[in-house]
Amino acid sequence: MSGRFAPTPSGPLHFGSLVAALGSYCQARHHRRDWLLRIEDVDTPRVVAGAADSILRDLEAFGFEWDGPVVYQSQRFELYREHLERLVADNAVYACACSRRQLREQGVASGPLGQIYPGNCRRRALPLDAGSIRLDVATAGRVGFVDRVYGDFDLDLPRDVGDFVLRRADGIYAYHLAVVVDDALQAIDEVVRGADLLENTCLHLYLQQRLGFAAPAYLHLPLVSTVDGQKLSKQTGAEGLRVEQASSLLCAALRHLGQQTPAELAGAPARDILERAVATWNPRAIPAIRAARAETFDA
């Protein structure tokens, strides 16, 4: 079985990405699992030319070694289409012609993941090329899980989220569908990622049920935030990593995750720091802090 790291190539690897890579790597290697690398470039308009190659070079420079070939979501659209067709055959999805602007003008409420879709198109039987395709969650009820850092977590999907998008109106497959299909087909039995995806995990668990996939375990990591409390990301001005500072940056990432960093590690080679981090990895020491809001995805 396997763990994975799945960066989006919308810019260079930054410190928040390093924390996610380090946490997933240590959790997988400590338990003698494979560690897979997936480039999540399904949202093609966000992809920055050359960013994927830059991420791979930086991971290697920081001492990371992955198992098997790198998987690119942009090469897996046929798989996403096949699984979406399964949901169509099960009457689990429907076409939706509503725009975000129309929903705002309608005055729909907002929840932790943005607009709570009220089901306007659920019974309209529109052709599937009429707009986006949404998963019907009318009967989903509360969906929850026990996170290995944050404990019990759940959402009432009809009340808090509404029917969510699996394929956008522009034909791009949504993150939710792509990540669920990829995790299942790659036999990922534990997902380690940032705490901004806690809410999204409830959506993914319900989609896994509808597709007949086994649910992996989940371990979410505290985010690295900017001084004003936003998630550190390319959109909030995160700078790329400096390879010559690999040792100090790895130690800083370990401290962010509550792990011990003896003074002698400060000048050690990156590979030695990773080996010790794997050997002494203690997920119980990870602080259960939520310093940024939930990640939302455009419909």
N, C-alpha and C positions, 0 to 999 in steps of 0.2 A: 504494500500500500504506500501511499505517497502524500507529501505535502507539496506546496507550490508557492511561487512568487509570481505575480502577474501585473507588471507595471504597464501603464498607458504611455505610449511614445509621443506625448504632446510636448515634450521638452526633455532636458537632461535629468539624470538621477540627482535628487536633492536629499537633504538630511532626513526629511520625513519618509522618503522612499527607502533610505538606508535603514531606518528603524524597522520598517515593515519587512524588508528583506532579511535583516538580521534575526528578527523574532521568528519568522517562518523557517529560516534555515536552522536555527538552534533547536527549535521544537522538533523538526523532522529528523535532524541528524542525531539528536540526543536519544531519540526512540528508534534509531536505526531504520528510518524510512528513507525512500528516495526523496530528493528535492528537485522538483520540476520547474522549468522556467517557461512562462507563457507571456507573449506580447499581446496585450489586449488592445488591438487596433481595429476593433469592429466599428467604432465610430470614426469612419475614414476622414470626415472633414476636420477632426481635431488632430490628426496625425501630422507631426512636423517631420519633414524630410531629414533623414539621417539620425533621428532621435533614437530609434531602436538599436542601431549599431553602436551609438554612443553609450547607451545603457549597458549593453553587453560588455563593452570595453571597460567601463567603470566597475562593473561587478567583478570582472576578472582581476582588475588592478587591486580591488579590495579583498582578494583572496577567496571569493566564492567559487564553488565548483558545482555544476548542476548535472543531473542525470538525464541521459537521452537527448534527442534533438529539441531545439527550441520550437515551440508551437506558436503559430501566428493566427489569430482569429480571422484575419482577412483572407486566409486560405481555407476557411471552414464554413463559408456561407451555405454550401449545399447541405451540410449537417444541420444547421439551424433551420433551414427550410423544411427538411424532412421531419424534424421534431415539431415544428409549428403545424405542419400538415396533420400530424397525429392529433394535435389538440383541436384542429378544425373538424376532423372526423368524429371526435368525441363531443362536439358541440360545446367545447369549453371556452371558445373565443368568439369574438365578433368584430366586424368592421365598425369604425367610429369616424364620423366626419366632423367632430367637434374640434375647434382650435382652442389654444390656451386663451386667446383674446376673447372668444365667444364665452368661454367659461367664466372669465373675469367679469365680463359684462352681465352674465347671469347671476353673479354674486355668490358663486359656490364657495363653501368654506375651505379653509386650508388646514392641513394636518402636519405631522412631522416630516412628511415627504412631499409637501407641496399641495397642489389642488386635490381635493377629495372628489374623484369623479362620481357624479350622481347617477350614472347609468342611462344617460339620455338616449344612446343608440342601441341599448341592449336588445330591444325587441324590434328594431327597425329592419333587420335582415338585409342590410346593405351589402352590395358585392364587396368581396375582400380587397379589391383594388380601389375602393372609394375613399380610403384614408388610412389611419393607423389601425392596428389590430390589438384589441385589449383582451386580457384574461378576465373572465367572469368570476368574481369573488363573492357573489351575493350570498352564497351559503357557506362561506369559508369559516365564519365565526372567528374566535380568538386562535391565533397561531403563536406558539412560543417555543422556547428552547432554554437549556441551561448552558450559559457561556462559561468557559473555563477560567475567565478572569472576572467577568461582570455578574455572574450568577443568573438568576431567573430573569427572563426578558420575554415580553410578548406584546402583540398588537392585535386589536380587533380589526381585521382587514376591511370588512365592509364599512365600518364606522370611521376608521382612522386613515384609510388609504383610498378605498374604492377600486374599481376595475383598473388595472395598470397595463401599460403598453408593452407589447412583446415585439412588435415591428412598427417603426415609425411611419408617418405618412410619406416620407421621402424614400421609403423602401429599406432603410437601414435597420438591421436587427438590434433590438434593445440589449443593453448590458445584462438585464435580468435573464433573458433567454440564453444568451451566449454563455454566461458564466455557469449557469446551472447545467447546460449540456456539456460544456467542457469539463467541469469537475467530475461529472458522472462518467464520461467516456475515458477520462484519464485516471480513473480509480482513485480520486483524491478522498481520503478517509478523514482528513482533518484540515479545515480551512483556517489559516492564521492571517488576519488582515486588520486594518484600522478600525477603531471604535465608531467612526462615522458611518460604518456599514451595519451596525447592530440592527437598526430598523429594517434595512433591506434584507437581512437574513430571514426575517419572517415571511417576506414575499417569496424568497427563494425556497424556503421549506414548503410552502404551499404549492409552488410550481413543481418541485420535486415530487410531491404526492401525485399531482395530476399526470405527470409523465411516468410514474412508477419507478422512480429512482430512490435508492437508499439515501438517507440523509447523513452527511458527514458530521463529525464533531466540529465545534467552532470555538476559536480562541481569538478574541479581539484585543488589540493593543492600544494603549493610550496614544493619542495623537500628539504630534509636535505642532504647537500653535504659534502664531505671530503675537506680537506684544498686545494687539487689540483683540485677541481671543479667536481669531479666525484660523482655520486649518492651514498649515504651511503647505503651499502648493505652487505650481507654476503660475496660477492665476493670482496668487497673493505675493508674488515677487520672490519666490524661493530661488536661490542661486544654485548652480551646479556644484557638485562636489569637487574639491581639489585633491587629486590623487596623491600629491606629496604629503597631505595631511591624513592619509588613510588610518594610521595607528591612532591618532588622537580622536578622529571622528568615530572610529569603531568603539573606542572606550566611552566616548560621550553617549553614543547610542545605547550601549550596555547600561550605563547609569540611568538613562531615561527609562529603561525597562526594569529598573530596580535590581540589576545584577551587580555583583561585586567586581571591582576593577582594582586589584592591587597595584601599588605604585610601580612595580617593576614592569607592568604591561605597557606603560606609557611610551617607551621607545622600542617595543618589540615589533617584529615584522607582522604585517596584517594577517598572514596565514597562521602564525602562532597565536595571535589573539583570538582568532576564530576557533582554533582547536581547543583552547582553554575554555572559551565561552560555551562551546558544545558540551564539554565534559562537566562543567559546573552549572549548567543551565537549570534554573529554578523558576518555573512559571508562577509558583505561589507568591513570589516576590514582586510580580508585576503590579504596579499600582492601578487600581480600578478608577481612573480619573477620566471624566468626559469633559474635555476642554473646548470642544467645537461641536457645531450642529451636525445633524445627519446629512449624509451625502445625498443629493437629489440628482435625478437624471432627466434630461429634456425628453418630452414626448415626441 
